[in-house]
Every structure is written in C-alpha cells, then in structure tokens.
Amino acid sequence: MTARFDKGWNPKAPPLQGRGFGWGLSVEQLRWLHKRAAELRRNPTEPEIRLWRHLSNSQLAGHKFRRQSVIGRFIADFVCPQKALIVEVDGDTHYAMKDRLRDDELAHHGFRVIRVGNHEVMTNMDGVLQHILLALTATSDRWHKPHPNPSPEGEGLEAVEAQKLLGISLEGSVG
C-alpha cells in the first residue's frame, strides 16, 4: 500500500493557518501553541474558572466565547469570535509594556483586547461582566447572521425559512 502525500504542501512555505489570517507561523510553532492552549484549558486558574462559568454556553447576552484560543502567536484567555473581542484575565505579575505590544499586534489584525484583574474577577464579578458586556455592545459584528453561505439543503432550518433565505422555490422539485 502506498502512502498518501499532499504534493501541494511544501515544508519550507509558510503554512496557511490562523483561520486564514496569515500569521506566518511554522507548523511546529502552531502545534506547540495548540498543545499549550489545551494544557491551559485543562488547568485553568481559579479566576478563569469563575469567569468561564458566566461566559460559557453563550450566557452573556447570547455571545459565544472560546477559552484559551490560539490567535496568531498568542493564546487568548477568552475570545468572542463574532465581535473579535479578547478578554484577558491578568494575574499579580503583570508586564504592561509586553501586554501593550501584544495588544497592538492583535489590534493590527482586527482584535480588541480588554483586561480584567484576578482580584476584580474574584471580588466583583458583576462589574467584570458589565465591563465585558459594554465592550461587546460597543463592538460591531465581524459577519452577519445567519452565515452568508448557508448549505443549499437548508440544514437546521425549516423548509420555508431556507427558501426565503436562499431566495428559491422548492415547488415541483424532486426529493
């Protein structure tokens, strides 16, 4: 049996990664970042656990969040993809200049970063959630809902909704 090879893949070429953002990382760098993000998801800090309880399952005004998500060469604590909003939970050791450079690079790629401290998460969760919600409402969506390219079968939609969305008529169709 012969092995399958992707003849279009060149190990010296930069990979298409970052969901098409073109961050220019090697396959090894990406593999390491994803492995590290998985470790961080398995071993979150107490403030991250507490904040995730409020952000998971679209609990904050219906906004979907991911945790410990790889974005370029960084791992974001929490990211709302629809709004391109990153929420970072900062600990006691805080390097303002390093954070500023990171935030600037992410902003260059269309992401907004807000930071909350461990102490605020532990003592003022309502205030933290209000701060995040204000940032979400002040940020426009990156794409329109529903998805601009729905499946032709209208998966997940009622037939009438699919017809309206796609601008088609299924009368007289076989199926």
N, C-alpha and C positions, 0 to 999 in steps of 0.2 A: 504494500500500500504506500503510495507516495504522500509525502507531507504537503499540506496546503501552505502556500506562501502568498502574501499580499505583495504583488510585484509593483504596486504603486507606492509602497512605503519605502522611504529612504532614511536610514538611521541618522544621517548627517543633516537632514532637513528638519527645521523646527516643526514640532507637531501642531496640528490643529487642536487646540484644547481651550479650556475656559469657556466652553459652550460657544465657540466661535469668536471670542473676544480677541484672540491672538496675543496672549500674554508673553509668548516666546520662551516657554519653559521646556526643558527636556522631558522625555518620558520618565526618566529616573526621578527627576525633581517632582513631577506630578504624582508619581507612585508614592514617594515619601510623604508628600503633603496629604494625600488621601489617607494613608496609613496613620499619620499623626492626628488627623481630624477624627478618625474612627476611635483612636485612643482617648482623645479629649471627650468624645461623646460617651464613652464607657466610664470615664472617671471625671465627671463634672464637679466643679466647686459647689459649695452649698448655695451661694448667691445665684449661680447659674441654674441650679435645680429649682430654686424658688421662682425665678423669673420664667423659666420654661413652663412651669405649671400654669402660668397665665397666658403665655404666647402660643402654646401648642394647640392643635386642633382648631385653629382659626378663632380662638376665643376672644381676641381683642378686636372687636368691631368687624369680625369676619376676615381679617387679614391673615394670610398664610405666612408662617415663618419656618425657616430651617435653622438648625443649630449646628455649630461647628462646621461650617460650609467653606469649601475651598473657593476662593475668589482670587484669581491670578496667583501670586506667590504668597498670599496671605490666607489665614484661616480666620473667618469672621465668627464671633460668638453666636450671633443671631442675624439672619438676613431675611428681609421681606422681598422676594424677587419681583413681585408686581410693582413695588414702589422703588426698588433699588436702594432700600434703606438698610443700613447695617447698624446694629445695636451692640456696642462693646461694653462688657462689664469689667471695669478696671479694679485691680486689687490695690494693696497697700504700696507695692513697688510700682511706681509709675514714672515713665520716661517721656515727658511732654514733647521733647524735640523729636524723638523717634516716632511717637504717635502722630505728630503733625506731618512728618514726611510720608508716613503710611497713608494717612487720611487724604493728603494731597494727591498721591498716586491713585488711590481709589476714586477720588473725585474726578480726576482726569479721565477715568473710564466710566463715568456716569453714576457713581455710587455716592450717597450721602452717609456720613458716619455720625452717629450720636453716641456719647459716652455717659455711662452712669457708674457710680462707685459702688463697691461692695456694701459699704455702710448704708447707702441710700436704699439699696435693694433689701437689706436685712431689716431696716427700721421704717421705711416709708414707701412700701410697695405701691400704694395708691398714687403717690406723687410720681413715681417712676413710670407707672402705666399711663398716667395722664400726659407726661412729657413725651413718651413714645407715640401716643395717640395724636398729640398735636403735630409731631413731626410727620406722621403718616398722612394726616389730612392736609398738611401744607405741601405735600409732595405729589406731583401728578403721576398717573399710571404710566408704566412703560409700554403697555399694549392694551388694546381694547378687549373687553369681554363680550361675547364668547370668543374663542380662539378664531383668528382671521381665516384659518384654513380648516374648517370642520371636515370630518370624514364624510364622503359622499353618501354613505348609508345613513347618516344622521345618528350615529351611535349615541346612546344616552339621551336622545331627545324623542319626544313624541313625533309621530309622522307629520302632523300638521305644523309643529314648530320647525322641524327640519325643512319642510317645503318652503315655509316663509323665510327662514334664514338663508337657504340656498337659492331662493327665487325660482323654484322649479315646480312643476306639477307632476304628480305620480299617477294621474288618471290614465288608464289604458296601458300602464306598464305591466310587464310580466314579473311575477315574483311573489 
